[in-house]
Amino acid sequence: MTTAADIMSPGAQWIPATETLDRAAQLMRELNVGALPVSDVNDPNQKMCGILTDRDIVVGCVAAGHDPSRVTAGDLCEGTPRWTSTDASVEEVLQEMESHRIRRLPVVDANKRLVGMISEADLARNLSEHQIAEFANAVYSSP
């Protein structure tokens, strides 16, 4: 059985909710990623409080006329964060992403430590054309 650990991109990194968006954008550039899980700095276990995307920074901050050096990652986190475990099957991963219409999914180990991220590119590299088509239809079709 293929698992989340088999298809994820390893080495994902947290960004604290208190970090500014300009620093978040710099970290995205350094890591060549479009999203960062955001950790609640008040939680000693670094519980995820959301995910920040490059689009969030552009639309939610820059296009709204705000200063990214004054807005924090936590300011833009909304909703319930989604994640999967390393031992989740590909079917479970797809179900989670499709049912919540999300394009990136953090992967945590048994100790709830962030160990990777599954993106659309990871799915494209590891799934059949049929699975990719079903995913795209579920995530991109009108609700």
A tleap script that builds the chain and sets N, CA, C and O, in Angstrom:
source leaprc.protein.ff14SB
mol = sequence {
  NMET THR THR ALA ALA ASP ILE MET SER PRO
  GLY ALA GLN TRP ILE PRO ALA THR GLU THR
  LEU ASP ARG ALA ALA GLN LEU MET ARG GLU
  LEU ASN VAL GLY ALA LEU PRO VAL SER ASP
  VAL ASN ASP PRO ASN GLN LYS MET CYS GLY
  ILE LEU THR ASP ARG ASP ILE VAL VAL GLY
  CYS VAL ALA ALA GLY HIE ASP PRO SER ARG
  VAL THR ALA GLY ASP LEU CYS GLU GLY THR
  PRO ARG TRP THR SER THR ASP ALA SER VAL
  GLU GLU VAL LEU GLN GLU MET GLU SER HIE
  ARG ILE ARG ARG LEU PRO VAL VAL ASP ALA
  ASN LYS ARG LEU VAL GLY MET ILE SER GLU
  ALA ASP LEU ALA ARG ASN LEU SER GLU HIE
  GLN ILE ALA GLU PHE ALA ASN ALA VAL TYR
  SER SER CPRO
}
set mol.1.N position { 0.843 -1.181 0.000 }
set mol.1.CA position { 0.000 0.000 0.000 }
set mol.1.C position { 0.890 1.247 0.000 }
set mol.1.O position { 1.806 1.373 0.813 }
set mol.2.N position { 0.608 2.144 -0.907 }
set mol.2.CA position { 1.321 3.414 -0.977 }
set mol.2.C position { 0.748 4.344 0.093 }
set mol.2.O position { -0.469 4.459 0.245 }
set mol.3.N position { 1.639 5.003 0.828 }
set mol.3.CA position { 1.209 5.869 1.931 }
set mol.3.C position { 1.573 7.324 1.664 }
set mol.3.O position { 2.269 7.650 0.703 }
set mol.4.N position { 1.082 8.182 2.543 }
set mol.4.CA position { 1.413 9.613 2.462 }
set mol.4.C position { 2.923 9.818 2.522 }
set mol.4.O position { 3.467 10.669 1.817 }
set mol.5.N position { 3.597 9.040 3.361 }
set mol.5.CA position { 5.059 9.171 3.477 }
set mol.5.C position { 5.756 8.857 2.165 }
set mol.5.O position { 6.817 9.412 1.876 }
set mol.6.N position { 5.167 7.966 1.362 }
set mol.6.CA position { 5.769 7.585 0.087 }
set mol.6.C position { 5.672 8.679 -0.964 }
set mol.6.O position { 6.539 8.776 -1.833 }
set mol.7.N position { 4.638 9.500 -0.900 }
set mol.7.CA position { 4.429 10.494 -1.967 }
set mol.7.C position { 4.718 11.931 -1.544 }
set mol.7.O position { 4.780 12.817 -2.395 }
set mol.8.N position { 4.895 12.178 -0.252 }
set mol.8.CA position { 5.100 13.552 0.231 }
set mol.8.C position { 6.467 14.088 -0.157 }
set mol.8.O position { 7.386 13.328 -0.460 }
set mol.9.N position { 6.585 15.402 -0.141 }
set mol.9.CA position { 7.883 16.063 -0.232 }
set mol.9.C position { 8.348 16.254 1.206 }
set mol.9.O position { 7.686 16.941 1.984 }
set mol.10.N position { 9.479 15.655 1.565 }
set mol.10.CA position { 9.943 15.759 2.955 }
set mol.10.C position { 10.539 17.127 3.258 }
set mol.10.O position { 10.826 17.916 2.357 }
set mol.11.N position { 10.716 17.387 4.551 }
set mol.11.CA position { 11.427 18.588 4.977 }
set mol.11.C position { 10.590 19.837 5.081 }
set mol.11.O position { 11.138 20.940 5.087 }
set mol.12.N position { 9.273 19.705 5.163 }
set mol.12.CA position { 8.433 20.895 5.321 }
set mol.12.C position { 8.804 21.617 6.613 }
set mol.12.O position { 9.240 20.988 7.578 }
set mol.13.N position { 8.631 22.924 6.629 }
set mol.13.CA position { 8.972 23.721 7.809 }
set mol.13.C position { 7.782 24.541 8.262 }
set mol.13.O position { 6.974 25.005 7.457 }
set mol.14.N position { 7.693 24.708 9.589 }
set mol.14.CA position { 6.692 25.569 10.209 }
set mol.14.C position { 7.117 27.017 10.084 }
set mol.14.O position { 8.291 27.328 9.883 }
set mol.15.N position { 6.140 27.892 10.207 }
set mol.15.CA position { 6.424 29.300 10.452 }
set mol.15.C position { 5.557 29.696 11.646 }
set mol.15.O position { 4.377 29.347 11.686 }
set mol.16.N position { 6.114 30.412 12.612 }
set mol.16.CA position { 5.311 30.817 13.772 }
set mol.16.C position { 4.212 31.807 13.368 }
set mol.16.O position { 4.395 32.613 12.456 }
set mol.17.N position { 3.094 31.734 14.046 }
set mol.17.CA position { 1.971 32.634 13.770 }
set mol.17.C position { 2.361 34.095 13.938 }
set mol.17.O position { 1.735 34.974 13.346 }
set mol.18.N position { 3.384 34.364 14.735 }
set mol.18.CA position { 3.816 35.738 14.997 }
set mol.18.C position { 4.781 36.286 13.941 }
set mol.18.O position { 5.140 37.463 13.984 }
set mol.19.N position { 5.197 35.449 13.004 }
set mol.19.CA position { 6.156 35.880 11.979 }
set mol.19.C position { 5.461 36.765 10.953 }
set mol.19.O position { 4.306 36.528 10.599 }
set mol.20.N position { 6.168 37.785 10.479 }
set mol.20.CA position { 5.592 38.704 9.496 }
set mol.20.C position { 5.509 38.063 8.117 }
set mol.20.O position { 6.224 37.109 7.808 }
set mol.21.N position { 4.627 38.609 7.305 }
set mol.21.CA position { 4.420 38.060 5.971 }
set mol.21.C position { 5.607 38.293 5.045 }
set mol.21.O position { 5.846 37.490 4.143 }
set mol.22.N position { 6.351 39.365 5.246 }
set mol.22.CA position { 7.529 39.553 4.406 }
set mol.22.C position { 8.549 38.458 4.679 }
set mol.22.O position { 9.183 37.959 3.749 }
set mol.23.N position { 8.715 38.078 5.937 }
set mol.23.CA position { 9.624 36.984 6.280 }
set mol.23.C position { 9.080 35.655 5.761 }
set mol.23.O position { 9.848 34.808 5.303 }
set mol.24.N position { 7.772 35.467 5.827 }
set mol.24.CA position { 7.155 34.249 5.302 }
set mol.24.C position { 7.432 34.126 3.803 }
set mol.24.O position { 7.763 33.044 3.318 }
set mol.25.N position { 7.297 35.223 3.078 }
set mol.25.CA position { 7.555 35.212 1.638 }
set mol.25.C position { 9.024 34.884 1.355 }
set mol.25.O position { 9.330 34.142 0.422 }
set mol.26.N position { 9.927 35.439 2.162 }
set mol.26.CA position { 11.347 35.135 1.991 }
set mol.26.C position { 11.624 33.651 2.225 }
set mol.26.O position { 12.389 33.033 1.484 }
set mol.27.N position { 11.000 33.083 3.259 }
set mol.27.CA position { 11.188 31.667 3.559 }
set mol.27.C position { 10.614 30.801 2.436 }
set mol.27.O position { 11.211 29.789 2.069 }
set mol.28.N position { 9.467 31.189 1.893 }
set mol.28.CA position { 8.902 30.455 0.758 }
set mol.28.C position { 9.875 30.461 -0.414 }
set mol.28.O position { 10.070 29.439 -1.073 }
set mol.29.N position { 10.479 31.606 -0.667 }
set mol.29.CA position { 11.454 31.699 -1.759 }
set mol.29.C position { 12.655 30.806 -1.493 }
set mol.29.O position { 13.099 30.079 -2.381 }
set mol.30.N position { 13.190 30.857 -0.263 }
set mol.30.CA position { 14.351 30.040 0.092 }
set mol.30.C position { 14.076 28.549 -0.043 }
set mol.30.O position { 14.935 27.787 -0.486 }
set mol.31.N position { 12.871 28.139 0.343 }
set mol.31.CA position { 12.506 26.724 0.323 }
set mol.31.C position { 11.877 26.286 -1.005 }
set mol.31.O position { 11.651 25.097 -1.232 }
set mol.32.N position { 11.601 27.262 -1.875 }
set mol.32.CA position { 10.947 27.001 -3.162 }
set mol.32.C position { 9.609 26.300 -2.963 }
set mol.32.O position { 9.328 25.273 -3.580 }
set mol.33.N position { 8.788 26.884 -2.082 }
set mol.33.CA position { 7.454 26.351 -1.802 }
set mol.33.C position { 6.427 27.466 -1.910 }
set mol.33.O position { 6.771 28.647 -1.884 }
set mol.34.N position { 5.174 27.083 -2.029 }
set mol.34.CA position { 4.099 28.059 -2.131 }
set mol.34.C position { 3.216 28.104 -0.902 }
set mol.34.O position { 2.227 28.837 -0.870 }
set mol.35.N position { 3.572 27.315 0.124 }
set mol.35.CA position { 2.750 27.289 1.342 }
set mol.35.C position { 3.607 26.871 2.535 }
set mol.35.O position { 4.557 26.099 2.407 }
set mol.36.N position { 3.239 27.406 3.694 }
set mol.36.CA position { 3.908 27.059 4.947 }
set mol.36.C position { 2.861 26.782 6.017 }
set mol.36.O position { 1.955 27.592 6.216 }
set mol.37.N position { 2.972 25.651 6.709 }
set mol.37.CA position { 2.114 25.447 7.875 }
set mol.37.C position { 2.464 26.491 8.936 }
set mol.37.O position { 3.632 26.835 9.115 }
set mol.38.N position { 1.459 26.985 9.627 }
set mol.38.CA position { 1.647 28.019 10.644 }
set mol.38.C position { 1.431 27.384 12.012 }
set mol.38.O position { 0.424 26.718 12.250 }
set mol.39.N position { 2.400 27.604 12.912 }
set mol.39.CA position { 2.298 27.030 14.255 }
set mol.39.C position { 1.865 28.078 15.266 }
set mol.39.O position { 2.224 29.253 15.180 }
set mol.40.N position { 1.090 27.612 16.216 }
set mol.40.CA position { 0.644 28.452 17.323 }
set mol.40.C position { 1.790 28.543 18.323 }
set mol.40.O position { 2.125 27.554 18.975 }
set mol.41.N position { 2.386 29.710 18.445 }
set mol.41.CA position { 3.553 29.867 19.320 }
set mol.41.C position { 3.199 29.726 20.793 }
set mol.41.O position { 4.088 29.545 21.626 }
set mol.42.N position { 1.918 29.804 21.125 }
set mol.42.CA position { 1.513 29.637 22.514 }
set mol.42.C position { 1.359 28.171 22.899 }
set mol.42.O position { 1.115 27.852 24.063 }
set mol.43.N position { 1.500 27.281 21.921 }
set mol.43.CA position { 1.388 25.851 22.159 }
set mol.43.C position { 2.791 25.251 22.155 }
set mol.43.O position { 3.475 25.322 21.134 }
set mol.44.N position { 3.246 24.658 23.269 }
set mol.44.CA position { 4.604 24.117 23.322 }
set mol.44.C position { 4.829 22.977 22.328 }
set mol.44.O position { 5.976 22.660 22.013 }
set mol.45.N position { 3.772 22.363 21.835 }
set mol.45.CA position { 3.900 21.280 20.862 }
set mol.45.C position { 3.818 21.775 19.419 }
set mol.45.O position { 3.736 20.973 18.489 }
set mol.46.N position { 3.838 23.072 19.238 }
set mol.46.CA position { 3.750 23.694 17.913 }
set mol.46.C position { 2.542 23.174 17.144 }
set mol.46.O position { 2.680 22.706 16.014 }
set mol.47.N position { 1.385 23.250 17.735 }
set mol.47.CA position { 0.169 22.821 17.077 }
set mol.47.C position { -0.112 23.710 15.869 }
set mol.47.O position { 0.019 24.933 15.938 }
set mol.48.N position { -0.490 23.093 14.786 }
set mol.48.CA position { -0.767 23.844 13.574 }
set mol.48.C position { -2.065 24.637 13.728 }
set mol.48.O position { -3.093 24.097 14.135 }
set mol.49.N position { -1.998 25.922 13.397 }
set mol.49.CA position { -3.204 26.751 13.466 }
set mol.49.C position { -3.666 27.168 12.077 }
set mol.49.O position { -4.671 27.866 11.943 }
set mol.50.N position { -2.944 26.749 11.047 }
set mol.50.CA position { -3.349 27.054 9.687 }
set mol.50.C position { -2.221 26.872 8.705 }
set mol.50.O position { -1.129 26.427 9.057 }
set mol.51.N position { -2.502 27.224 7.467 }
set mol.51.CA position { -1.498 27.187 6.407 }
set mol.51.C position { -1.531 28.541 5.714 }
set mol.51.O position { -2.600 29.082 5.428 }
set mol.52.N position { -0.373 29.067 5.454 }
set mol.52.CA position { -0.225 30.344 4.756 }
set mol.52.C position { 0.286 30.058 3.353 }
set mol.52.O position { 1.283 29.357 3.181 }
set mol.53.N position { -0.396 30.598 2.355 }
set mol.53.CA position { 0.040 30.406 0.968 }
set mol.53.C position { 0.557 31.713 0.382 }
set mol.53.O position { 0.301 32.799 0.903 }
set mol.54.N position { 1.287 31.575 -0.712 }
set mol.54.CA position { 1.757 32.764 -1.412 }
set mol.54.C position { 0.573 33.613 -1.878 }
set mol.54.O position { 0.644 34.842 -1.879 }
set mol.55.N position { -0.505 32.955 -2.270 }
set mol.55.CA position { -1.707 33.670 -2.689 }
set mol.55.C position { -2.319 34.448 -1.520 }
set mol.55.O position { -2.793 35.569 -1.705 }
set mol.56.N position { -2.311 33.863 -0.325 }
set mol.56.CA position { -2.813 34.565 0.859 }
set mol.56.C position { -2.066 35.882 1.054 }
set mol.56.O position { -2.669 36.914 1.348 }
set mol.57.N position { -0.750 35.832 0.887 }
set mol.57.CA position { 0.067 37.027 1.083 }
set mol.57.C position { -0.294 38.094 0.049 }
set mol.57.O position { -0.458 39.267 0.385 }
set mol.58.N position { -0.414 37.679 -1.196 }
set mol.58.CA position { -0.709 38.635 -2.264 }
set mol.58.C position { -2.121 39.200 -2.143 }
set mol.58.O position { -2.308 40.417 -2.142 }
set mol.59.N position { -3.115 38.317 -2.039 }
set mol.59.CA position { -4.508 38.757 -2.040 }
set mol.59.C position { -4.927 39.336 -0.691 }
set mol.59.O position { -5.583 40.375 -0.629 }
set mol.60.N position { -4.540 38.653 0.387 }
set mol.60.CA position { -5.003 39.061 1.709 }
set mol.60.C position { -4.228 40.205 2.331 }
set mol.60.O position { -4.692 40.827 3.287 }
set mol.61.N position { -3.056 40.485 1.799 }
set mol.61.CA position { -2.249 41.556 2.383 }
set mol.61.C position { -1.896 42.625 1.343 }
set mol.61.O position { -2.368 43.759 1.423 }
set mol.62.N position { -1.072 42.256 0.380 }
set mol.62.CA position { -0.551 43.242 -0.573 }
set mol.62.C position { -1.673 43.906 -1.369 }
set mol.62.O position { -1.734 45.134 -1.434 }
set mol.63.N position { -2.557 43.119 -1.974 }
set mol.63.CA position { -3.631 43.688 -2.788 }
set mol.63.C position { -4.637 44.468 -1.950 }
set mol.63.O position { -5.348 45.332 -2.462 }
set mol.64.N position { -4.691 44.156 -0.659 }
set mol.64.CA position { -5.602 44.881 0.237 }
set mol.64.C position { -4.957 46.161 0.769 }
set mol.64.O position { -5.568 46.885 1.555 }
set mol.65.N position { -3.724 46.439 0.342 }
set mol.65.CA position { -3.057 47.676 0.732 }
set mol.65.C position { -2.374 47.635 2.084 }
set mol.65.O position { -2.049 48.680 2.648 }
set mol.66.N position { -2.151 46.432 2.613 }
set mol.66.CA position { -1.485 46.310 3.913 }
set mol.66.C position { 0.017 46.126 3.739 }
set mol.66.O position { 0.486 45.748 2.665 }
set mol.67.N position { 0.748 46.391 4.778 }
set mol.67.CA position { 2.202 46.281 4.780 }
set mol.67.C position { 2.592 44.880 5.254 }
set mol.67.O position { 2.327 44.534 6.405 }
set mol.68.N position { 3.220 44.056 4.386 }
set mol.68.CA position { 3.579 42.695 4.787 }
set mol.68.C position { 4.615 42.623 5.909 }
set mol.68.O position { 4.823 41.560 6.494 }
set mol.69.N position { 5.256 43.735 6.208 }
set mol.69.CA position { 6.189 43.734 7.330 }
set mol.69.C position { 5.476 43.997 8.657 }
set mol.69.O position { 6.094 43.958 9.721 }
set mol.70.N position { 4.176 44.265 8.583 }
set mol.70.CA position { 3.391 44.540 9.791 }
set mol.70.C position { 2.253 43.535 10.015 }
set mol.70.O position { 1.634 43.521 11.079 }
set mol.71.N position { 1.987 42.715 9.032 }
set mol.71.CA position { 0.929 41.701 9.149 }
set mol.71.C position { 1.602 40.356 9.419 }
set mol.71.O position { 2.627 40.038 8.816 }
set mol.72.N position { 1.027 39.574 10.320 }
set mol.72.CA position { 1.628 38.291 10.678 }
set mol.72.C position { 0.932 37.121 9.984 }
set mol.72.O position { -0.184 37.245 9.480 }
set mol.73.N position { 1.619 35.995 9.975 }
set mol.73.CA position { 1.056 34.766 9.409 }
set mol.73.C position { -0.240 34.405 10.125 }
set mol.73.O position { -1.201 33.972 9.489 }
set mol.74.N position { -0.270 34.579 11.422 }
set mol.74.CA position { -1.463 34.269 12.200 }
set mol.74.C position { -2.644 35.147 11.845 }
set mol.74.O position { -3.794 34.731 11.991 }
set mol.75.N position { -2.373 36.362 11.380 }
set mol.75.CA position { -3.456 37.267 10.990 }
set mol.75.C position { -4.257 36.723 9.808 }
set mol.75.O position { -5.443 37.023 9.670 }
set mol.76.N position { -3.614 35.923 8.955 }
set mol.76.CA position { -4.283 35.428 7.757 }
set mol.76.C position { -4.795 33.996 7.882 }
set mol.76.O position { -5.510 33.527 6.996 }
set mol.77.N position { -4.452 33.300 8.944 }
set mol.77.CA position { -4.898 31.911 9.108 }
set mol.77.C position { -6.378 31.877 9.439 }
set mol.77.O position { -6.832 32.519 10.386 }
set mol.78.N position { -7.117 31.126 8.655 }
set mol.78.CA position { -8.548 30.992 8.871 }
set mol.78.C position { -8.937 29.523 8.776 }
set mol.78.O position { -8.243 28.726 8.144 }
set mol.79.N position { -10.034 29.179 9.400 }
set mol.79.CA position { -10.577 27.835 9.266 }
set mol.79.C position { -9.845 26.803 10.087 }
set mol.79.O position { -8.940 27.121 10.859 }
set mol.80.N position { -10.249 25.564 9.910 }
set mol.80.CA position { -9.655 24.437 10.626 }
set mol.80.C position { -8.535 23.851 9.797 }
set mol.80.O position { -8.767 23.440 8.660 }
set mol.81.N position { -7.325 23.798 10.333 }
set mol.81.CA position { -6.226 23.234 9.554 }
set mol.81.C position { -6.427 21.736 9.323 }
set mol.81.O position { -6.911 21.024 10.203 }
set mol.82.N position { -6.057 21.274 8.155 }
set mol.82.CA position { -6.159 19.869 7.784 }
set mol.82.C position { -4.761 19.289 7.684 }
set mol.82.O position { -3.820 20.003 7.338 }
set mol.83.N position { -4.612 18.012 7.981 }
set mol.83.CA position { -3.328 17.327 7.884 }
set mol.83.C position { -3.592 15.843 7.738 }
set mol.83.O position { -4.732 15.397 7.864 }
set mol.84.N position { -2.546 15.073 7.473 }
set mol.84.CA position { -2.660 13.622 7.409 }
set mol.84.C position { -1.446 13.007 8.066 }
set mol.84.O position { -0.432 13.673 8.274 }
set mol.85.N position { -1.553 11.740 8.388 }
set mol.85.CA position { -0.438 11.037 9.022 }
set mol.85.C position { 0.415 10.350 7.956 }
set mol.85.O position { -0.038 10.106 6.838 }
set mol.86.N position { 1.640 10.048 8.323 }
set mol.86.CA position { 2.564 9.411 7.383 }
set mol.86.C position { 2.047 8.068 6.895 }
set mol.86.O position { 2.345 7.664 5.771 }
set mol.87.N position { 1.280 7.374 7.720 }
set mol.87.CA position { 0.810 6.045 7.339 }
set mol.87.C position { -0.562 6.047 6.656 }
set mol.87.O position { -1.109 4.979 6.379 }
set mol.88.N position { -1.117 7.207 6.386 }
set mol.88.CA position { -2.397 7.280 5.674 }
set mol.88.C position { -2.218 6.761 4.251 }
set mol.88.O position { -1.187 6.995 3.622 }
set mol.89.N position { -3.218 6.062 3.755 }
set mol.89.CA position { -3.166 5.562 2.381 }
set mol.89.C position { -3.378 6.717 1.403 }
set mol.89.O position { -3.873 7.783 1.771 }
set mol.90.N position { -2.995 6.481 0.158 }
set mol.90.CA position { -3.201 7.488 -0.873 }
set mol.90.C position { -4.697 7.796 -1.002 }
set mol.90.O position { -5.080 8.943 -1.234 }
set mol.91.N position { -5.519 6.791 -0.855 }
set mol.91.CA position { -6.968 6.998 -0.927 }
set mol.91.C position { -7.439 7.936 0.177 }
set mol.91.O position { -8.285 8.799 -0.055 }
set mol.92.N position { -6.887 7.766 1.388 }
set mol.92.CA position { -7.243 8.655 2.495 }
set mol.92.C position { -6.753 10.078 2.241 }
set mol.92.O position { -7.454 11.044 2.543 }
set mol.93.N position { -5.562 10.203 1.692 }
set mol.93.CA position { -5.018 11.516 1.351 }
set mol.93.C position { -5.928 12.207 0.341 }
set mol.93.O position { -6.298 13.367 0.522 }
set mol.94.N position { -6.285 11.497 -0.715 }
set mol.94.CA position { -7.160 12.078 -1.741 }
set mol.94.C position { -8.520 12.451 -1.164 }
set mol.94.O position { -9.062 13.508 -1.487 }
set mol.95.N position { -9.068 11.600 -0.323 }
set mol.95.CA position { -10.365 11.898 0.296 }
set mol.95.C position { -10.285 13.194 1.102 }
set mol.95.O position { -11.170 14.044 1.004 }
set mol.96.N position { -9.228 13.345 1.896 }
set mol.96.CA position { -9.061 14.554 2.712 }
set mol.96.C position { -8.935 15.797 1.828 }
set mol.96.O position { -9.587 16.810 2.079 }
set mol.97.N position { -8.103 15.716 0.807 }
set mol.97.CA position { -7.880 16.868 -0.059 }
set mol.97.C position { -9.126 17.190 -0.883 }
set mol.97.O position { -9.490 18.356 -1.031 }
set mol.98.N position { -9.769 16.172 -1.411 }
set mol.98.CA position { -10.950 16.398 -2.245 }
set mol.98.C position { -12.132 16.902 -1.428 }
set mol.98.O position { -12.810 17.842 -1.842 }
set mol.99.N position { -12.385 16.296 -0.281 }
set mol.99.CA position { -13.565 16.682 0.503 }
set mol.99.C position { -13.450 18.103 1.059 }
set mol.99.O position { -14.464 18.761 1.289 }
set mol.100.N position { -12.228 18.576 1.275 }
set mol.100.CA position { -12.030 19.933 1.793 }
set mol.100.C position { -11.540 20.896 0.715 }
set mol.100.O position { -11.270 22.066 0.986 }
set mol.101.N position { -11.430 20.384 -0.517 }
set mol.101.CA position { -11.028 21.191 -1.668 }
set mol.101.C position { -9.725 21.941 -1.403 }
set mol.101.O position { -9.631 23.155 -1.584 }
set mol.102.N position { -8.716 21.170 -0.965 }
set mol.102.CA position { -7.413 21.774 -0.673 }
set mol.102.C position { -6.349 21.215 -1.604 }
set mol.102.O position { -6.452 20.086 -2.083 }
set mol.103.N position { -5.326 22.024 -1.852 }
set mol.103.CA position { -4.283 21.679 -2.811 }
set mol.103.C position { -2.965 21.270 -2.161 }
set mol.103.O position { -2.063 20.766 -2.830 }
set mol.104.N position { -2.863 21.490 -0.860 }
set mol.104.CA position { -1.645 21.118 -0.122 }
set mol.104.C position { -2.059 20.530 1.211 }
set mol.104.O position { -2.994 21.010 1.853 }
set mol.105.N position { -1.352 19.482 1.625 }
set mol.105.CA position { -1.720 18.798 2.858 }
set mol.105.C position { -0.468 18.477 3.665 }
set mol.105.O position { 0.371 17.697 3.214 }
set mol.106.N position { -0.327 19.067 4.854 }
set mol.106.CA position { 0.811 18.737 5.718 }
set mol.106.C position { 0.750 17.269 6.158 }
set mol.106.O position { -0.329 16.698 6.315 }
set mol.107.N position { 1.911 16.682 6.350 }
set mol.107.CA position { 2.024 15.292 6.800 }
set mol.107.C position { 2.761 15.290 8.133 }
set mol.107.O position { 3.830 15.888 8.262 }
set mol.108.N position { 2.178 14.611 9.127 }
set mol.108.CA position { 2.781 14.538 10.461 }
set mol.108.C position { 3.069 13.086 10.817 }
set mol.108.O position { 2.396 12.169 10.347 }
set mol.109.N position { 4.088 12.895 11.660 }
set mol.109.CA position { 4.418 11.540 12.099 }
set mol.109.C position { 3.598 11.156 13.325 }
set mol.109.O position { 2.710 11.900 13.741 }
set mol.110.N position { 3.894 10.003 13.898 }
set mol.110.CA position { 3.133 9.494 15.043 }
set mol.110.C position { 3.209 10.420 16.252 }
set mol.110.O position { 2.319 10.408 17.102 }
set mol.111.N position { 4.267 11.220 16.332 }
set mol.111.CA position { 4.432 12.177 17.436 }
set mol.111.C position { 3.874 13.556 17.094 }
set mol.111.O position { 4.115 14.527 17.811 }
set mol.112.N position { 3.122 13.634 15.989 }
set mol.112.CA position { 2.503 14.878 15.519 }
set mol.112.C position { 3.524 15.928 15.092 }
set mol.112.O position { 3.232 17.124 15.105 }
set mol.113.N position { 4.715 15.484 14.716 }
set mol.113.CA position { 5.736 16.402 14.192 }
set mol.113.C position { 5.573 16.517 12.684 }
set mol.113.O position { 5.341 15.522 11.997 }
set mol.114.N position { 5.695 17.727 12.182 }
set mol.114.CA position { 5.609 17.968 10.750 }
set mol.114.C position { 6.807 17.322 10.062 }
set mol.114.O position { 7.955 17.602 10.408 }
set mol.115.N position { 6.533 16.452 9.083 }
set mol.115.CA position { 7.629 15.775 8.385 }
set mol.115.C position { 7.603 15.992 6.880 }
set mol.115.O position { 8.571 15.664 6.194 }
set mol.116.N position { 6.512 16.537 6.358 }
set mol.116.CA position { 6.435 16.740 4.924 }
set mol.116.C position { 5.158 17.436 4.509 }
set mol.116.O position { 4.335 17.822 5.340 }
set mol.117.N position { 5.012 17.586 3.201 }
set mol.117.CA position { 3.835 18.235 2.635 }
set mol.117.C position { 3.509 17.501 1.337 }
set mol.117.O position { 4.398 17.111 0.581 }
set mol.118.N position { 2.225 17.324 1.103 }
set mol.118.CA position { 1.774 16.750 -0.166 }
set mol.118.C position { 1.121 17.875 -0.963 }
set mol.118.O position { 0.187 18.525 -0.494 }
set mol.119.N position { 1.624 18.090 -2.168 }
set mol.119.CA position { 1.093 19.130 -3.050 }
set mol.119.C position { 0.537 18.490 -4.306 }
set mol.119.O position { 0.654 17.280 -4.504 }
set mol.120.N position { -0.061 19.298 -5.143 }
set mol.120.CA position { -0.561 18.804 -6.424 }
set mol.120.C position { 0.569 18.188 -7.247 }
set mol.120.O position { 0.360 17.191 -7.938 }
set mol.121.N position { 1.748 18.767 -7.179 }
set mol.121.CA position { 2.889 18.224 -7.930 }
set mol.121.C position { 3.236 16.820 -7.435 }
set mol.121.O position { 3.573 15.947 -8.234 }
set mol.122.N position { 3.154 16.600 -6.124 }
set mol.122.CA position { 3.422 15.262 -5.580 }
set mol.122.C position { 2.385 14.267 -6.084 }
set mol.122.O position { 2.717 13.132 -6.428 }
set mol.123.N position { 1.136 14.696 -6.124 }
set mol.123.CA position { 0.080 13.825 -6.636 }
set mol.123.C position { 0.341 13.496 -8.110 }
set mol.123.O position { 0.229 12.340 -8.520 }
set mol.124.N position { 0.688 14.508 -8.898 }
set mol.124.CA position { 0.926 14.307 -10.323 }
set mol.124.C position { 2.068 13.327 -10.579 }
set mol.124.O position { 2.026 12.563 -11.543 }
set mol.125.N position { 3.083 13.345 -9.725 }
set mol.125.CA position { 4.223 12.442 -9.889 }
set mol.125.C position { 3.913 11.008 -9.475 }
set mol.125.O position { 4.585 10.076 -9.918 }
set mol.126.N position { 2.905 10.824 -8.633 }
set mol.126.CA position { 2.714 9.517 -8.019 }
set mol.126.C position { 1.388 8.817 -8.299 }
set mol.126.O position { 1.233 7.644 -7.962 }
set mol.127.N position { 0.444 9.505 -8.900 }
set mol.127.CA position { -0.873 8.908 -9.098 }
set mol.127.C position { -1.158 8.649 -10.575 }
set mol.127.O position { -0.481 9.174 -11.459 }
set mol.128.N position { -2.163 7.837 -10.816 }
set mol.128.CA position { -2.569 7.540 -12.196 }
set mol.128.C position { -3.289 8.748 -12.791 }
set mol.128.O position { -3.743 9.635 -12.069 }
set mol.129.N position { -3.383 8.764 -14.098 }
set mol.129.CA position { -4.097 9.854 -14.768 }
set mol.129.C position { -5.547 9.915 -14.303 }
set mol.129.O position { -6.105 11.000 -14.141 }
set mol.130.N position { -6.154 8.759 -14.090 }
set mol.130.CA position { -7.543 8.702 -13.620 }
set mol.130.C position { -7.670 9.339 -12.229 }
set mol.130.O position { -8.598 10.110 -11.983 }
set mol.131.N position { -6.751 9.021 -11.332 }
set mol.131.CA position { -6.791 9.600 -9.978 }
set mol.131.C position { -6.590 11.111 -10.028 }
set mol.131.O position { -7.253 11.852 -9.302 }
set mol.132.N position { -5.685 11.563 -10.874 }
set mol.132.CA position { -5.431 13.005 -11.019 }
set mol.132.C position { -6.681 13.692 -11.567 }
set mol.132.O position { -7.051 14.766 -11.093 }
set mol.133.N position { -7.325 13.095 -12.543 }
set mol.133.CA position { -8.534 13.687 -13.127 }
set mol.133.C position { -9.643 13.792 -12.081 }
set mol.133.O position { -10.333 14.809 -12.015 }
set mol.134.N position { -9.819 12.761 -11.270 }
set mol.134.CA position { -10.837 12.798 -10.220 }
set mol.134.C position { -10.515 13.882 -9.191 }
set mol.134.O position { -11.402 14.611 -8.747 }
set mol.135.N position { -9.234 13.978 -8.816 }
set mol.135.CA position { -8.812 15.008 -7.867 }
set mol.135.C position { -9.110 16.396 -8.431 }
set mol.135.O position { -9.717 17.225 -7.753 }
set mol.136.N position { -8.688 16.649 -9.657 }
set mol.136.CA position { -8.887 17.967 -10.270 }
set mol.136.C position { -10.375 18.303 -10.365 }
set mol.136.O position { -10.769 19.441 -10.110 }
set mol.137.N position { -11.186 17.342 -10.723 }
set mol.137.CA position { -12.624 17.582 -10.822 }
set mol.137.C position { -13.210 17.931 -9.448 }
set mol.137.O position { -14.032 18.840 -9.330 }
set mol.138.N position { -12.788 17.215 -8.430 }
set mol.138.CA position { -13.322 17.454 -7.071 }
set mol.138.C position { -12.877 18.796 -6.511 }
set mol.138.O position { -13.661 19.493 -5.866 }
set mol.139.N position { -11.630 19.160 -6.753 }
set mol.139.CA position { -11.077 20.375 -6.139 }
set mol.139.C position { -11.402 21.628 -6.949 }
set mol.139.O position { -11.624 22.690 -6.367 }
set mol.140.N position { -11.435 21.529 -8.264 }
set mol.140.CA position { -11.576 22.716 -9.096 }
set mol.140.C position { -12.975 22.964 -9.651 }
set mol.140.O position { -13.250 24.054 -10.153 }
set mol.141.N position { -13.862 21.974 -9.571 }
set mol.141.CA position { -15.201 22.191 -10.112 }
set mol.141.C position { -15.991 23.099 -9.171 }
set mol.141.O position { -15.685 23.199 -7.983 }
set mol.142.N position { -16.985 23.740 -9.708 }
set mol.142.CA position { -17.813 24.644 -8.900 }
set mol.142.C position { -18.559 23.855 -7.835 }
set mol.142.O position { -19.024 22.743 -8.089 }
set mol.143.N position { -18.674 24.433 -6.632 }
set mol.143.CA position { -19.359 23.715 -5.550 }
set mol.143.C position { -20.848 23.560 -5.790 }
set mol.143.O position { -21.549 22.977 -4.963 }
savepdb mol mol.pdb
quit
